[in-house]
């Protein structure tokens, strides 16, 4: 049996998305910038996709820009906000995705930007009181960059509370919603968000297609120069098939959001109960009672002679999951997220992440294999 439990890393393409993209690649291959019929048809596909994405988060059509990935979107926002909005200080958290943290390192070294990190507790929750104090102490224009749902341990922020806190301090709010858009209701009319990023391959769309929401009141300059695509915001011929695939996948995810959530929540709950019943001394990382991503379950197993080989041995058994640790120069250490929550570094962590296409049978098989390799 093959079991895919790494859906926080990437998700399988929906069959209808594959069909739609193949149709466009075969029949609608024109350049959207061309004025002839093939170009106009391609342009129409891109603009229809923009309408679908804007509807998904209740944004205006003109506030959606297509990119190659959320990594590009996050870089675009952070780097260009500094220049276009004269940002002097950025407040973030130590558990952000590396595409944010590494970009912040770049801005410190090359743009002389002040960076502050709000602490998180041992479940990965940001300290809102500390965030408020950091905003109180900020001089000059400030940007807050905090993700909606953590990609490793699944802890979530209260989007409206953080947004309102930023607005009350006249600070810009950038939110990486890679793990939540299409899975949770996001309404930019209700949540004061200045910038938001998403990636198609996290909600059963294609890789190489992402988007960024930029509030009309906070427009920034282009990230890539060389053409007038994306209303002069992102030069380069549009990935028409990828953009159409993104829109169709997001539309499907939003239409089935509650059903998908209910199924995934049930799978997660069942898997967690099976783990507790079969294994002693395991730790579940991140929030478990509320404000957690239903599709992510981070589990730390006790140290032992087989612990370091868990992910590899699962793979040999046909089960795909991710490790919660990274290897640097041959020395294994906890990821930056686990370090930030003071995770015991002698344990082996595995992130299991689910989709609505997983089954109870797959989870039972995974437990049986885990019993033999731990």
N, C-alpha and C positions, 0 to 999 in steps of 0.2 A: 504493500500500500504506500502511496505517496501522499504526504500531508503537508500543506503549505500554511504555516503559522507565522509568517513574517510580513503581514499586510501593512504594518506601520512603515516598512521599508519601501515596498511597492505592492501594487495590487494587480491581479490579472485583468486583462482587457475584457470588457463586455463584448459578446459576439456581435451585437448590433453596432458597437463602436468600430469594430474591425471592418464590418461590412460597409459602414458609412465612409470610413477612411479609404478603403479600397476603391469604392465608387468614385470618390473625389480624385484619387491618384490616377485613375484610369480616364475619367471623363472631364474633370474640372481642373485641369492642370495649369490653367492660365495664371499669369502674374497679376495680382490685384491692382497693380499700378498701371496696367495697360488699359487703353480706352476702348479696345475692340471687345467683341462679345465674350470671348473667353476670359478676358480680364475683368469685365463687368460681372460675369457670373462668379468668379473667384472672390471679387470684392463683396458681392452680396452674401456669400457664405460667411465671410469674416464678420460682416456687420450683423448678420443674424445671430452669430455666436455671441457677439458682444451684448446683444439684447438679452440673450438667455442668461449670461453670467450676471449682468446687472440686475435682472429680476431675482436671481438666486439670493442676492444679499441686499436687495431693495436699494440699489444705487441708481444713479443716473447713467444713461448709456455712455455719455462722454467722460465718465470717471473710471472706465475700465480700459486697461491697456494690456495687450498680450506680450508675453516674454517667452523665453525658452525654458524657464524653471522658476521655482520660488527662490532659489539661490540668487538668480539674477535679479528678481524682484526686490529681494531684501537689500542687495548691494545697491541697486538703483535708488531706493528710498533713502538709505542711510547716507550714502556718499553725496547724492544730489541735494538732499535736504540741508546738509551742512553749507553747501554753496548757495543754493537758491533762497533759503529761508534764514540764512545767517545764524545757524544753530551754534551755540557756544558750549552747551553741555548736553550729554546724553546719559540717561539713567536706564539701566538694564538689569538683568539678573544673571547669576553665574550658571544657570541651567539652560540658557538659550542654545539653539542649534549653532554649530560651529560657523555656519555661513554668516551669522550675526556677530558672534564673538570675535572671529578673525577680522571681520570688517571693522569692528570697533578698535581692535589693535592697530589696524592700518590708519584709522583716523587719528588716533593718539600720536602715532609716529610721524604722520605726514601732514596733518591739518591742525595739530595742537589743540585738539578737542579734549575737554575735561570729561572723563567717564566715571560714573559712580555705579556701584552694583548694590542693589537692595538684597538683603539676606533672605534666604529661604529656610523654613524649618525642616525637620527630619522627614517630612512627608512631601517636601518640594513646594510648599505654599509660600508665596511671597508675603513679606511683612508690610501690610498696607499702611500701618502707622509710620514705619520707617520711610516708606515711599513718600508719604505726605511731608515728613520732615525734610527729606532730600529736596522735594519740590519747593518747600518754604525757603530753603537755603540757597536755591538756585538764583544766580544773577545772569541776566540776559536770556535769550531764547533757549528753551529746553525741549528736547525730544525724549519721550519715554518709549523704549522698545522692549516689549514683553510678549512672549508667545501665549496663545490662547490655551493650548493643550500640549504638555510636554511629550516629546516623541519617544523618550526612553521609559519613563515611569508613569506617564498618563495623568499626572496631576493637572488640574485646570484652574484658571483664574476666573473671577467674576468679571466678565467683559464690561458690563455696564458700570460696575463700581470703579474699576480702574479708569475707564474712559471718563466718567464724571469727575474723578479726582484730578485727572489731567486737565480737563476743561476748566475746573474751578481755579486751577493755577495757571491758566492760559498756556499750557504746555501741549505740544503735539504728541499724538499717540500713534505709534506704529505697532501693528500686531501681526505676527506670523501665525496664520490660521491653517497651515498645511495639514495638520492632523484633524481639523474640525470642520472646515468648509465642506458642505455636502453631507455631513454627518450630524451637525447640530444647527439649529436655527441661528443665523447671524443676520441682523438687521442694522445696517449702518445708519438708518434714520433714528433708531432707538439707542444705539451705542455710539458715543462720541469718538469715532475712530477717524484719524487723519489718513492713515495708510494701512493697507491690508494686502497680504500676499497669499497665493494659492498655487497648487501644482496638480496637474491632471492625473498623474500616475498614482496619486494617493486615493483617488476615488474612481478607480477602474477606467481611467482614460490613458492616453499614450504618454510615454516619456518624451521629454523635449518640448513640452507645452505647459506654460504657466501664465499667470496673470497678476496684475497689481491693480488695486483700487487706490485712486488718489482723489481725495475730497476736493471738490471744485475750488474751495476756499484756500487750499494749500498747494497749488500747482508748483511743481518743481521743473528744473530743466531736463533735457534729454540725457540719457545714460550712454547711448551709442550714437555717434554722429555719422552722417554720410547719405542720408535720404530722408524723405518726408513721411515715411510710413508711421503708422500709429499716431497720426496728427502731430508729426515732428517730434515725437517723444522717444521713438525707438527705431532707429534706422535699420534697414535690412528687409529683404523680401519676406513676407509673412509665410509662416508654415501653415498653409491653408488646411490641409488634411488634419494636422495636429490640433489646430484651433477648433475645427469642427468636431473632432473627437473629444476634445476637452468639454465643449459645450454640451454635447449629447450625453456624455458620462455624468456631468454635473446635473443636468436636467433629470436624468434617471435617478440619481442619488437623492435629489431633493423630493422628487415625486414619491419615492419609496422610503423616505427618511425614518418615519416612525416604525414601519415594519422591519426595516433593516436594524434599527436600534434595538427593538424588542428581541429579535433573534440573536443578535450579537451579545446583548446583555445576558440572555439566558445561557448562551454558550460559555461566556466568561464565568458566570456564577456556578455553573455545573463543573467546569474545569477546576475552579478554585476548590470546590468541595471535594472533588476527587483527589486533588493534591494533598489537602489537609488530612484526608482519611488514609492516604497511603504513605505519607512521608512525615517524619518527625523533624522538628527544629528547622522549618523553612520560614523565610521572611518574605512578605509581600511588600514591595516598595511603592511609595507614593500613596495618595489618598485611597482609602478603601470604602469609606462610609458614604461620602458624597464628593461632588466636584472631581470626578475622575472620568477618563476616556474609557468607554465600555469596551473598546476593541483592543486595549493594551493591558497586559498583566505581566508585571515584572516580578520575577521570583528568584530569590537567593537561596541556594542550597548550601548545607553545611560543608566545611572542608573535608576532604577525603582523597584517597589515592586516585579515584576516578573523576573527581570533580572538574579538573582542568580540561577533561576531554568530552564534557557533556555535549557541547554543540556539535563537535565532530562526530561523536557516536550517534547522536540523533540523526545527523545527515546520512550516515551510513545506513541507518534504519529507515531512511526515506522521509524523514521529518525535517522540515526547514523552519528554523527559528534563529534568533539573533542573540549574540552574547552581549552582556551589559558591561563588558570590559574591553579595553583596547591594548594592543601591544605596541610599545614604543621602544625602539632600539633593543628588542629582544627581551624586555622586562615587562611582564604583565602587570597592569595596574587598573584600578577602577576607572571608569569613565569620569569625565568632569562633572556629570550630573550626580553620579553616586558619591563622588567626593564631596560635593556641595551639601548633600543631605547626611553627611557623616556615616556613610554605609560601612559596615565591617569589611575591611579589605581582604579578609582571608576566606571570603565566601565566593562562590561562583554564581553569577547572575545570568539568567536567561530571560529575554523578553519574548513572550508569546503574544502574537497579535492576530486578531481574528477578522474575518469578513463574513457577510451573510451567506457565503457559499460554502463555509465550513459545516461539518456535521458532527453530531454527537458521537457517531461511530469513529470518526477521526480522533476525537479527543480521548476516547477510551483506548484506542490503539496507542496514542502518544503516552498515556499513563503506563500502559503495559511495557512499552519500550524503556521508559524512564526507570521503572522498577528494576530492570535488568542491567542498567548502566550506571546507576548511582551508588 
